[in-house]
Amino acid sequence: MLLLCLSKKWIPAGLAAAFAAVVSAAPAVPSMEAAVADAAREALAQQAERDGLLAPEIGVSVAASGGKEAPRCAQAPVVDAVDTRFASRMRFAARCPGMDDTRRVFVVRGSLSADVVVAATSVPSGKPLAAADLTLDRRDVSSLADPLSDIDEASGQAPLRPLRAGQVLQKRLLTAPVLVKRGDSVLIDARRGPVQVTASGEALEPGKRDEVVRVRNVNTGKVIRARIVDAGVVEPADMP
């Protein structure tokens, strides 16, 4: 029988071959750079899912901070996110399990592109957005916070400042539009079951949908608290 020497012990050749096959089939331990790259891709994928981005595409480039060479770990490195606020420049820390002295910090330059909502035309601040004002376009949003990919979500909202044609819409730049301004003539619509009573009023305060403002009944002079239900339409706040 053919015998092979393995670690100074003679074992059958067939068993040695089987052992070598198992060793060669064992998954390779990823480098710190590879583990950090995977963590960065996962962070960007979570961001894209959180923002509801359409057809996101992700890319990452990893560099060791300070130029120190990363050690090789016997087991898969432990990776912690240090700063992932901006996709274009993220920071992660990696170390070998149980070996804090192997900790290295990496800078990751990520790229994230997707089909996002952009202004199809210039829109003044405060003007409620219509679907015709918006379109979808593929853009790099690596340096943008909370971009939108849903035209329906943006429609009806108003920009806090003027939008230029081609500008990517961000949630933080939109708000519910002011439907009633101070001094506006409004319709006071009171309904209870089959009974409906309407009256003319004057808004004493500005407000958005569902906000409660003071309104003067122009017929009686009485001031009531009214909830805004639509542009120029309010209902008594105590109505169910």
KEZA-237212 format. One record per residue: residue in one letter; x, y, z of N, C-alpha, C in turn. Coordinates in steps of 0.05 Angstrom, whole numbers, padded with zeros to 5 digits. Layout:
   res      n_u      n_v      n_w     ca_u     ca_v     ca_w      c_u      c_v      c_w
     A        X        Y        Z        X        Y        Z        X        Y        Z
...
! end
This chain:
   res      n_u      n_v      n_w     ca_u     ca_v     ca_w      c_u      c_v      c_w
     M    00017   -00024    00000    00000    00000    00000    00018    00025    00000
     L    00011    00044   -00017    00026    00069   -00018    00020    00086    00006
     L    00041    00096    00020    00038    00113    00043    00051    00140    00038
     L    00039    00161    00048    00051    00188    00046    00056    00199    00074
     C    00076    00216    00075    00084    00228    00101    00069    00255    00104
     L    00054    00259    00125    00040    00283    00131    00045    00291    00160
     S    00059    00314    00163    00067    00323    00190    00082    00301    00205
     K    00101    00288    00191    00119    00268    00202    00104    00242    00210
     K    00079    00239    00200    00064    00214    00205    00057    00202    00178
     W    00061    00176    00177    00055    00162    00152    00026    00154    00151
     I    00011    00163    00130   -00017    00157    00127   -00022    00147    00099
     P   -00043    00132    00095   -00049    00121    00068   -00053    00144    00048
     A   -00044    00140    00024   -00046    00160    00003   -00074    00169   -00002
     G   -00094    00151   -00002   -00121    00159   -00006   -00132    00177    00015
     L   -00125    00173    00040   -00134    00190    00062   -00120    00217    00059
     A   -00095    00218    00051   -00081    00243    00048   -00094    00260    00026
     A   -00102    00247    00004   -00114    00261   -00018   -00141    00273   -00009
     A   -00156    00257    00007   -00182    00267    00016   -00178    00291    00035
     F   -00158    00290    00052   -00153    00312    00071   -00145    00337    00055
     A   -00128    00334    00034   -00120    00357    00018   -00144    00369    00004
     A   -00163    00352   -00005   -00186    00362   -00019   -00203    00379    00000
     V   -00206    00370    00025   -00222    00385    00044   -00209    00412    00050
     V   -00183    00412    00053   -00168    00437    00059   -00171    00456    00036
     S   -00168    00446    00012   -00170    00464   -00011   -00198    00475   -00016
     A   -00218    00459   -00006   -00246    00468   -00010   -00255    00488    00011
     A   -00240    00491    00033   -00248    00509    00054   -00248    00538    00044
     P   -00269    00553    00051   -00271    00581    00041   -00248    00598    00050
     A   -00237    00615    00033   -00215    00632    00040   -00225    00654    00058
     V   -00208    00662    00077   -00215    00684    00095   -00211    00710    00080
     P   -00232    00727    00079   -00229    00752    00064   -00210    00771    00077
     S   -00197    00787    00061   -00179    00807    00072   -00196    00829    00085
     M   -00183    00846    00101   -00197    00868    00113   -00210    00886    00092
     E   -00195    00892    00071   -00205    00909    00050   -00230    00897    00037
     A   -00230    00871    00032   -00254    00858    00020   -00277    00859    00039
     A   -00272    00854    00065   -00294    00854    00085   -00306    00882    00088
     V   -00289    00902    00087   -00298    00930    00089   -00314    00937    00064
     A   -00305    00929    00040   -00320    00934    00016   -00348    00922    00017
     D   -00350    00897    00027   -00376    00884    00029   -00394    00900    00049
     A   -00383    00909    00071   -00398    00924    00091   -00408    00951    00079
     A   -00391    00964    00063   -00398    00989    00050   -00421    00985    00030
     R   -00419    00964    00014   -00440    00958   -00005   -00466    00953    00009
     E   -00465    00938    00031   -00490    00933    00047   -00502    00959    00058
     A   -00484    00977    00068   -00494    01002    00078   -00508    01019    00056
     L   -00496    01019    00033   -00508    01034    00011   -00534    01021    00001
     A   -00535    00994    00001   -00559    00980   -00007   -00582    00986    00013
     Q   -00575    00988    00039   -00595    00994    00059   -00605    01023    00055
     Q   -00587    01041    00048   -00594    01069    00043   -00613    01071    00020
     A   -00607    01056   -00002   -00624    01057   -00026   -00651    01046   -00020
     E   -00652    01024   -00004   -00678    01013    00004   -00694    01032    00022
     R   -00680    01045    00040   -00694    01063    00059   -00706    01087    00044
     D   -00691    01097    00023   -00701    01119    00007   -00720    01111   -00015
     G   -00724    01085   -00018   -00742    01075   -00039   -00732    01081   -00067
     L   -00705    01079   -00071   -00694    01087   -00097   -00699    01065   -00118
     L   -00704    01074   -00143   -00709    01055   -00165   -00683    01048   -00178
     A   -00680    01021   -00183   -00657    01011   -00198   -00630    01022   -00188
     P   -00624    01019   -00162   -00598    01031   -00153   -00574    01015   -00163
     E   -00553    01029   -00168   -00527    01017   -00176   -00506    01027   -00156
     I   -00489    01009   -00146   -00471    01015   -00124   -00442    01008   -00133
     G   -00424    01026   -00125   -00395    01020   -00129   -00380    01030   -00105
     V   -00357    01016   -00098   -00341    01024   -00075   -00311    01023   -00082
     S   -00296    01040   -00069   -00267    01040   -00071   -00256    01043   -00043
     V   -00239    01024   -00034   -00229    01023   -00007   -00200    01031   -00005
     A   -00193    01048    00015   -00165    01055    00020   -00160    01056    00050
     A   -00137    01045    00058   -00130    01045    00087   -00123    01073    00096
     S   -00134    01082    00119   -00128    01108    00130   -00101    01108    00142
     G   -00085    01129    00135   -00058    01131    00146   -00038    01114    00131
     G   -00046    01099    00111   -00027    01084    00095   -00016    01059    00108
     K   -00028    01051    00131   -00017    01027    00145   -00027    01002    00130
     E   -00009    00982    00127   -00017    00957    00114   -00034    00941    00133
     A   -00056    00931    00123   -00075    00916    00139   -00065    00887    00143
     P   -00066    00877    00168   -00057    00849    00172   -00077    00829    00161
     R   -00068    00805    00157   -00086    00783    00149   -00096    00770    00174
     C   -00122    00763    00173   -00135    00751    00196   -00138    00721    00191
     A   -00137    00705    00213   -00141    00676    00211   -00171    00670    00207
     Q   -00188    00689    00217   -00217    00687    00214   -00228    00712    00201
     A   -00253    00711    00193   -00265    00734    00179   -00263    00759    00197
     P   -00253    00781    00186   -00250    00806    00201   -00277    00816    00212
     V   -00275    00830    00234   -00299    00843    00246   -00299    00872    00235
     V   -00321    00881    00223   -00322    00907    00211   -00344    00924    00225
     D   -00337    00948    00233   -00355    00967    00245   -00357    00992    00229
     A   -00381    01003    00225   -00385    01028    00211   -00378    01051    00230
     V   -00361    01069    00221   -00352    01092    00236   -00369    01117    00228
     D   -00371    01121    00202   -00386    01144    00191   -00396    01137    00164
     T   -00423    01135    00161   -00435    01128    00135   -00455    01149    00126
     R   -00452    01174    00136   -00471    01195    00129   -00470    01203    00100
     F   -00446    01202    00088   -00443    01210    00060   -00431    01187    00044
     A   -00445    01178    00024   -00436    01156    00008   -00409    01161   -00005
     S   -00404    01186   -00012   -00379    01193   -00026   -00354    01191   -00008
     R   -00358    01190    00018   -00335    01187    00036   -00345    01175    00062
     M   -00342    01149    00065   -00350    01134    00089   -00325    01124    00103
     R   -00328    01118    00128   -00305    01107    00144   -00315    01082    00159
     F   -00298    01061    00157   -00303    01036    00171   -00278    01028    00186
     A   -00282    01013    00208   -00259    01001    00223   -00261    00971    00221
     A   -00238    00958    00218   -00237    00929    00216   -00215    00918    00234
     R   -00219    00895    00245   -00199    00882    00263   -00203    00852    00261
     C   -00182    00838    00269   -00183    00809    00270   -00198    00802    00296
     P   -00215    00781    00296   -00230    00774    00320   -00212    00769    00344
     G   -00219    00783    00366   -00203    00779    00391   -00176    00792    00391
     M   -00170    00809    00371   -00144    00822    00370   -00148    00852    00364
     D   -00153    00867    00385   -00158    00896    00382   -00134    00911    00371
     D   -00110    00900    00375   -00086    00914    00365   -00084    00913    00335
     T   -00101    00897    00322   -00100    00895    00292   -00120    00915    00279
     R   -00133    00932    00295   -00154    00949    00285   -00142    00969    00264
     R   -00155    00971    00242   -00148    00990    00221   -00173    01006    00212
     V   -00169    01031    00205   -00191    01048    00195   -00188    01051    00165
     F   -00211    01048    00151   -00211    01050    00122   -00230    01072    00113
     V   -00221    01086    00092   -00238    01106    00079   -00250    01093    00054
     V   -00276    01094    00051   -00290    01082    00028   -00303    01104    00012
     R   -00296    01106   -00012   -00310    01125   -00031   -00331    01109   -00046
     G   -00356    01114   -00039   -00377    01099   -00052   -00391    01115   -00073
     S   -00404    01102   -00092   -00420    01115   -00112   -00448    01101   -00112
     L   -00468    01118   -00113   -00496    01107   -00113   -00512    01123   -00134
     S   -00521    01109   -00154   -00538    01122   -00174   -00565    01108   -00175
     A   -00586    01122   -00184   -00612    01111   -00186   -00630    01129   -00203
     D   -00654    01118   -00209   -00674    01134   -00223   -00688    01151   -00202
     V   -00685    01177   -00203   -00696    01195   -00183   -00714    01216   -00195
     V   -00730    01229   -00179   -00748    01250   -00188   -00732    01276   -00191
     V   -00735    01289   -00214   -00723    01315   -00219   -00744    01334   -00229
     A   -00739    01360   -00225   -00758    01380   -00235   -00756    01381   -00266
     A   -00779    01379   -00279   -00780    01381   -00308   -00779    01409   -00317
     T   -00785    01428   -00299   -00785    01456   -00306   -00779    01472   -00280
     S   -00775    01497   -00283   -00771    01514   -00259   -00797    01516   -00244
     V   -00795    01514   -00217   -00819    01516   -00200   -00813    01536   -00177
     P   -00830    01556   -00173   -00826    01575   -00151   -00831    01562   -00124
     S   -00819    01573   -00104   -00823    01562   -00077   -00852    01566   -00069
     G   -00863    01546   -00054   -00890    01548   -00044   -00911    01538   -00064
     K   -00904    01534   -00089   -00924    01525   -00109   -00928    01495   -00107
     P   -00952    01485   -00103   -00956    01456   -00102   -00947    01443   -00128
     L   -00933    01421   -00126   -00922    01408   -00149   -00943    01390   -00162
     A   -00944    01391   -00189   -00961    01374   -00205   -00943    01353   -00218
     A   -00956    01331   -00226   -00940    01309   -00239   -00926    01320   -00264
     A   -00939    01339   -00278   -00926    01350   -00302   -00901    01366   -00296
     D   -00897    01374   -00271   -00873    01389   -00264   -00849    01371   -00259
     L   -00854    01344   -00259   -00834    01325   -00250   -00828    01304   -00271
     T   -00805    01292   -00270   -00798    01270   -00287   -00777    01253   -00273
     L   -00772    01229   -00283   -00751    01211   -00272   -00726    01212   -00289
     D   -00703    01212   -00276   -00678    01212   -00291   -00657    01198   -00274
     R   -00638    01185   -00288   -00617    01171   -00273   -00595    01191   -00265
     R   -00589    01192   -00239   -00570    01211   -00228   -00552    01197   -00208
     D   -00528    01208   -00204   -00511    01200   -00182   -00520    01216   -00157
     V   -00529    01201   -00137   -00540    01213   -00113   -00521    01208   -00089
     S   -00496    01202   -00094   -00477    01195   -00073   -00475    01217   -00052
     S   -00477    01243   -00061   -00473    01265   -00042   -00500    01279   -00035
     L   -00522    01266   -00042   -00549    01278   -00036   -00563    01262   -00014
     A   -00575    01277    00004   -00591    01264    00025   -00620    01261    00016
     D   -00633    01240    00024   -00661    01233    00020   -00672    01241   -00007
     P   -00660    01232   -00030   -00673    01237   -00056   -00698    01220   -00059
     L   -00715    01228   -00078   -00741    01215   -00082   -00740    01200   -00109
     S   -00754    01177   -00109   -00757    01162   -00134   -00787    01158   -00141
     D   -00805    01170   -00126   -00833    01167   -00130   -00846    01194   -00136
     I   -00855    01197   -00161   -00868    01222   -00169   -00893    01227   -00154
     D   -00908    01206   -00148   -00933    01210   -00133   -00928    01220   -00105
     E   -00906    01212   -00093   -00899    01222   -00066   -00893    01252   -00066
     A   -00881    01261   -00088   -00874    01290   -00089   -00897    01307   -00098
     S   -00915    01296   -00114   -00938    01311   -00124   -00955    01322   -00101
     G   -00963    01347   -00104   -00980    01359   -00083   -00964    01373   -00062
     Q   -00939    01366   -00059   -00922    01380   -00039   -00911    01406   -00052
     A   -00900    01423   -00035   -00889    01449   -00045   -00860    01451   -00038
     P   -00843    01462   -00056   -00815    01465   -00050   -00811    01489   -00031
     L   -00792    01485   -00012   -00787    01507    00007   -00771    01530   -00006
     R   -00758    01524   -00028   -00745    01545   -00043   -00747    01538   -00073
     P   -00743    01557   -00090   -00747    01552   -00119   -00731    01528   -00129
     L   -00744    01513   -00147   -00731    01491   -00160   -00723    01499   -00189
     R   -00699    01491   -00197   -00691    01496   -00224   -00695    01471   -00241
     A   -00699    01474   -00266   -00703    01451   -00283   -00680    01432   -00281
     G   -00685    01406   -00277   -00664    01386   -00275   -00655    01381   -00247
     Q   -00664    01396   -00227   -00656    01393   -00200   -00668    01368   -00188
     V   -00652    01352   -00173   -00662    01328   -00159   -00678    01337   -00135
     L   -00702    01325   -00132   -00719    01331   -00109   -00710    01315   -00084
     Q   -00709    01329   -00062   -00702    01317   -00036   -00725    01321   -00017
     K   -00730    01301    00000   -00753    01303    00019   -00750    01327    00037
     R   -00726    01334    00045   -00722    01356    00064   -00728    01383    00051
     L   -00730    01384    00025   -00735    01410    00011   -00764    01413    00005
     L   -00781    01394    00013   -00810    01395    00007   -00826    01397    00032
     T   -00849    01409    00030   -00867    01412    00053   -00896    01412    00042
     A   -00915    01408    00060   -00943    01410    00052   -00948    01439    00045
     P   -00963    01444    00024   -00968    01472    00015   -00987    01486    00034
     V   -00984    01513    00035   -01003    01529    00050   -01029    01532    00033
     L   -01051    01521    00044   -01076    01521    00029   -01093    01546    00035
     V   -01088    01558    00058   -01104    01581    00066   -01084    01602    00076
     K   -01087    01627    00066   -01070    01649    00076   -01087    01667    00093
     R   -01074    01683    00109   -01088    01702    00126   -01103    01722    00108
     G   -01128    01727    00115   -01144    01745    00099   -01159    01732    00076
     D   -01154    01707    00070   -01168    01693    00049   -01197    01689    00056
     S   -01214    01691    00035   -01242    01683    00038   -01244    01653    00037
     V   -01258    01641    00056   -01260    01612    00057   -01289    01604    00060
     L   -01294    01579    00053   -01321    01567    00056   -01320    01551    00082
     I   -01338    01558    00100   -01341    01542    00125   -01362    01520    00119
     D   -01353    01495    00119   -01370    01473    00112   -01375    01455    00136
     A   -01399    01456    00147   -01406    01441    00171   -01425    01418    00163
     R   -01416    01394    00168   -01433    01370    00161   -01437    01353    00186
     R   -01461    01343    00189   -01466    01324    00210   -01488    01305    00199
     G   -01479    01281    00192   -01497    01262    00179   -01507    01273    00153
     P   -01534    01273    00149   -01545    01283    00123   -01548    01314    00123
     V   -01542    01327    00145   -01546    01356    00147   -01520    01370    00140
     Q   -01521    01390    00122   -01498    01406    00114   -01505    01435    00116
     V   -01488    01450    00129   -01492    01479    00131   -01466    01493    00122
     T   -01468    01512    00105   -01444    01527    00096   -01447    01556    00102
     A   -01424    01569    00104   -01424    01598    00110   -01398    01609    00099
     S   -01397    01635    00094   -01373    01649    00085   -01357    01657    00109
     G   -01330    01655    00106   -01313    01662    00128   -01288    01676    00118
     E   -01273    01687    00137   -01247    01700    00131   -01226    01687    00149
     A   -01205    01677    00137   -01183    01665    00152   -01167    01686    00167
     L   -01163    01682    00192   -01147    01700    00208   -01119    01691    00212
     E   -01113    01667    00202   -01087    01655    00204   -01081    01638    00179
     P   -01056    01635    00171   -01050    01617    00149   -01048    01588    00159
     G   -01051    01569    00141   -01049    01541    00150   -01047    01522    00127
     K   -01039    01497    00134   -01037    01475    00115   -01060    01455    00120
     R   -01062    01435    00103   -01082    01415    00106   -01082    01403    00134
     D   -01105    01401    00146   -01110    01389    00172   -01101    01406    00196
     E   -01089    01429    00190   -01083    01448    00212   -01108    01463    00220
     V   -01109    01471    00246   -01131    01485    00257   -01124    01515    00259
     V   -01141    01532    00248   -01136    01561    00247   -01161    01576    00257
     R   -01158    01601    00263   -01181    01617    00270   -01194    01629    00245
     V   -01220    01627    00244   -01236    01637    00221   -01259    01653    00232
     R   -01264    01676    00219   -01287    01693    00227   -01310    01688    00207
     N   -01333    01682    00219   -01358    01680    00203   -01366    01708    00195
     V   -01366    01714    00169   -01371    01741    00160   -01400    01749    00164
     N   -01418    01730    00167   -01446    01736    00171   -01452    01743    00200
     T   -01440    01729    00219   -01446    01733    00247   -01424    01747    00262
     G   -01400    01749    00250   -01377    01761    00264   -01364    01743    00284
     K   -01375    01719    00288   -01364    01701    00308   -01338    01688    00298
     V   -01318    01686    00316   -01292    01673    00309   -01293    01645    00319
     I   -01287    01626    00301   -01287    01597    00308   -01259    01585    00302
     R   -01254    01562    00313   -01230    01547    00306   -01239    01527    00285
     A   -01225    01527    00262   -01233    01511    00239   -01209    01495    00228
     R   -01215    01471    00219   -01194    01454    00207   -01195    01457    00177
     I   -01171    01460    00165   -01168    01463    00136   -01171    01436    00123
     V   -01190    01434    00104   -01194    01408    00090   -01185    01410    00061
     D   -01184    01434    00050   -01176    01437    00022   -01170    01467    00018
     A   -01160    01474   -00006   -01155    01502   -00012   -01181    01518   -00010
     G   -01182    01537    00009   -01205    01554    00012   -01229    01541    00025
     V   -01225    01517    00037   -01248    01503    00050   -01239    01495    00078
     V   -01256    01501    00098   -01251    01493    00125   -01276    01481    00137
     E   -01272    01467    00160   -01295    01457    00174   -01291    01463    00204
     P   -01312    01466    00220   -01309    01471    00248   -01291    01450    00261
     A   -01272    01458    00278   -01253    01439    00289   -01267    01419    00307
     D   -01290    01425    00318   -01304    01406    00336   -01321    01386    00321
     M   -01321    01388    00294   -01337    01368    00278   -01322    01342    00279
     P   -01336    01319    00281   -01322    01293    00281   -01309    01287    00254
! end
